[in-house]
């Protein structure tokens, strides 16, 4: 059947219905028009599947990831959040603090860029929680839950979209860094490994923002919680300043901070130096964060949805 | 194939201290429209959320198209469409993108999802707004898109949770026409509303719900018959004649009428009272601007059933 023909008769039926609907009674014209508007005629259903096949669930996840990304087209400001903001940070820190911390901006760039990429990655994860909370508070999540789709695909779709945004921000910062004079001291394979490590960590860290997204009352609170918690975590690290310059009592904390460890790994993979140990510790942290926060998030989400 | 599209028995749902549903039974024959009528907070939305698998009942059971809403939720989701203030579209996407997304989620190919989205947009007169973000839509356009979104999968059973709350009268009539058209094509509809005229205009059967219980059910006519009275309303052109009119009505209707808002109204009058009142007012030279004898409205039914009038409060789109 030609869908365009169905469209036309449907539109006519609507207009006819609208024109004659001021009274309570349904006219015969209404009825016959409606009969032609076959769009909603229920087809006899054969035995319905009892669950979602995996292939369909993956396709649903991709459709929902597409949806999160296409949102940006209508809200270019969102792109600014993970493009303009990190660029500003990079340039400001480099030229304001570079000379004081490292003696020259070139040396500082080599030290700071890998850590800056790590920090930005953490901030971008807040959008997973922010977007999830928006869906929960604005009702789109309920629309999705009433559809015959896999229960996990809305969340998986969000996280998949987030990985694309993450990859984009890493490329952006690395590209800008290279324009400003950063030199990759390793191989392309090392750079790819850094991408993989950061995305793996982002995946696990997202569970924390998912939890915030589930608990928070509205999207604004997600951003408030997220950024307030992330600032001390990223600043009490070796992202901007070498740990040796800090007071002795603070150094153990900075060294134990996964942000420092991941920054060390990123430095090793981009500039050169020790890689294996910080990379393995970073993965261990990623596993630990997932083990704690994934079940907590799922529990909190179930709780919120049942209320 | 069961004759009952929706069947619920003893549904109970508590939220902390609050009992939202205190044992609700519902039955909606295939192809009919049930109007779930009640004031804000009566439990209407909770019932719809259970029947659309969004929440599980604490007690009782429900079957939709023969499938249990708890044990067989995925099958239920394949036959229902949900339109409610809480089941909304994505405000950051366009109308076309929203409907396309749902089509894709339902397993349609790109081409099918796109053509289905386009035909629904045309049918719901949203062509011009198809490529605009839905946050720019008016209230009526949003409701039409919400309804369109719930129809992408051609559901056999449709839940409409307060579809016209907050809409202006024109947008309301438009939406009614769309709903009638769906009903005429065989869709079973569960409609919740706090507007009595809406239930009267759209529903085959009405269940009146209050404080989590169904307190009455039947056809609109049967419910009106339960109150069984006619009300005489007279509004004198000159408010100074109110007392005189009240005296005339008291004498002819045999009971003291209610005087309120420039009108005199007397409940439970016989059919012979109206002509008698007309003759007397004519003789006394009292001009009237309104003179009606109306059958019981569902407002009267509600008042009779609950002891309190329904005051449809304007609710915001977001609960």
Interface residues (C-beta under 8 A of the other chain):
Chain A: X3 X4 X6 X7 X8 X10 X11 X13 X14 X17 X18 X20 X21 X22 X24 X26 X30 X31 X33 X34 X35 X37 X38 X39 X40 X41 X42 X43 X45 X48 X49 X50 X51 X52 X56 X59 X60 X63 X64 X66 X67 X70 X71 X74 X75 X135 X137 X138 X139 X140 X142 X143 X144 X145 X146 X147 X148 X149 X305 X306 X307
Chain B: X15 X52 X53 X54 X55 X56 X65 X67 X72 X74 X75 X77 X78 X79 X80 X82 X84 X85 X86 X87 X88 X89 X90 X91 X92 X93 X94 X97 X101 X102 X104 X105 X106 X107 X115 X116 X118 X119 X120 X122 X123 X124 X125 X133 X149 X151 X153 X154 X155 X156 X173 X174 X176 X177 X178 X180 X181 X182 X184 X185 X186 X187 X200 X201 X318
